[in-house]
Amino acid sequence: MNFFNRKDDGPAQDFDAPTSVIDDISGDYALDAAHSRIGFSARHAMVTTVRGQFKQFEGQAHIDTADPSASSVSVTIQTGSIDTGVADRDGHLTSADFFDAENNPEITFVSTDVARDGDVWAITGDLTIKGVTKPVTVEFEHSGSARDPFGNLRVGFEGGTTINRKDWGLGWNAALETGGVLVSEKVKLEFDISAIQQTA
């Protein structure tokens, strides 16, 4: 049997259908870092993609579905928690060649504008890396809401954007003998977010 050409099954990547227990998700939320991911991917030697993530972060959000512009988001990431699965590479990324984590222990994002079109939320804010602050817009899709076994109301969002790392002073690179560079200037940022509603 040719498993690469089967027609009877759907894509293996498909998950179960998302849940949605409430229509109005307005409220104050805390990011659940244990069930969220802030990741990134970049090209290496222009032949493959290397992926990583930050393992320590926290964030808060205020969601206003009636007036999305009144919504807000703030996130703080511990720079030294970067993890690409290779210790030597992580050490290089936290060095002065890249993030200089010793002198810049945190990466922050603070929203300045929030807009909504159906289930898609466009969040614009100031991203600060290595002491440089630049505006970034990330589009998120609301991926559902659920009441977990502990009584917490959770909402989910998935999104991403692409930035040029040189805009934040992350300019280290090495030339290849065959032309081009070792690390792509463009980096994709990836967000899988679970947030818990905060109650008084």
N, C-alpha and C positions, 0 to 999 in steps of 0.2 A: 504494500500500500504506500502511496506517495503522500506523506503527511504535509508536504508543502503546497499541495494543490487540492486539499479537501474543500468541498463545497457545502457540506452539510452542517458545519459548525460556524458560529459567529467568531469574531476576532477574539483571540485568547486574552487580549488586554482588557476586554470589557469587564466592568465590575457590576455588582448588584445595583439596582436602581436606587438613587438617593432618596432619603426621606425628607418630608417637609411637614412639620407638625404645626407650624404657625405661619400665617400670611404676613403679619406685621412683626418684623424682627427688631423694631426700634428698642433702644436701651443702651446701657453701658456694659462693656465686655472686657474681659481680660484674656489675653492670648494664652492658650494652653500649649506650652512649649513641648510637653511630652507627646502631644499628638499633632504637632505641626512641623513643617520643614521650611527652612530658608536656605535655598540652594543656589548653585551657579554652575555654569558650564562654559568651557572655552576650548578652542582648537589648539592642539599641540602638534607642532611641526607641520601644520596644515594638512595632516593626514588622518587625524582621529580626534575625538572629543573626550576631554577629561572633565569629570564632574566632581563636585564637592558640596559641602554644606557647613553651616555654622551650628554648633551643638548647644550653645548657650545664648539665650536671648529672652527678652520679655517685652510685652507691649500691651497697650490699652486702646480701646476704640469706643467712640460714641456713635451709634447708628441712628439716623433719623430718616425713616422711609418717606415721610410726608414732605420733608424739606432736606433733601440729600446734602445741600450746601452747608447745613448746620452740623453735619457729621464730621468726625475728626479721628485721626489715627496717629499714634506715636509708637515707635519701636526702638529698642536699644539692643545692640548685638555686641557680645564680647569678642573682640577681634581675634584674640588668641585661641578661640575655640574652633577655628577653622579646621576642617577635616576632609582630606581628599583620599584617605585610605593609605597614604604613603608618608611615613614620618619625615623623611628627608625633604620631600616636597612641601609638607606643611611647615617645616622649619624655615625653608626658603621664603615661603609666602608671608610668614610672620616677621621676617627680617626687614632691615631698612630698604632692601631692594624693592619690596612691595609694600605691605601694610605698616611696617615698623610698629608692631603691636606694643612694644615696651613703652614707646612714647605716645602711642595712640591706641589706648586700650579699648575704646568703644567706637562703634559705627552707629550712627543715629539716623532715623528718618522721622520727620514731623510733617504732617499733611498741611497744605495751605489751601487746598480746594478739593471738593468731592462732588462728582456728578454721577447721575444714574440714568441708564437707559434699559429698562426692563430688569433682567437679572445681571446686567453688566454694570459694574461700578468702576469709574475712572478716578483714581486717587492720585492727585498731584501733590508733591511735597518736596522738602529740602532734604537731600541725602548728603550726609557729612561723612567723609572718609579721609583719614590722614590730614585732618584740619582743613580740608577743602569742601565747601558746600555748593552743590549744584542742584537745580530742579530736575525732578524725574516724575514721569507719569506712568503708573502701573494700572493696567486694566485687570479687574478681578471679576470672575463669574461666581455668583452666589450658588453654592453647590448643595444647599439643603439645610435643614434644621432638625434637631432631634432632642428628646428628653432621655438622658442616659440613666443607667440603673441607680445612680446616686442622687437623682432628682435634679441634676444640672441641665439647664437649657443650653444647648450648643448650636452654633451656626458655623457653616463652613464656607470658605472662599478659596478659589484657585486662580492664580494669575501669574503674570510674568512680564518682563520687558527686556530690552537690550540696551546696554550702555557701552561707552568707550572708556576703558579703564584709564587711559591717559588723561582724561578730563579731571581725574581725581589724583593726579600725580603718581599713578602706578605705571610708570613708563619703562621698567626694566624689560630688556629683550636680548636676544642673541640671533645673529644672522646665520642662515643655513648656507652650506656650500652650494646647494642647488638653487639658491635664490629664496627669497621670502624670509620669514622670521620664525622663531621657535614657538612663541605664544601669541595667539590672536589678540589684537587690540580690543575687539568687540567681545563682550562677555554677556551671556544670557543670565538673567536673574529669575529664579523660580520660587514660587510661594504656594505652599499647601497649608492652609490655615484653619485651625479649629479654635474657636473662641467661646468662652463660657460667660453667660449673662451674669452680671453682678446684681445682687439684691440688697436692699437696705437692711 
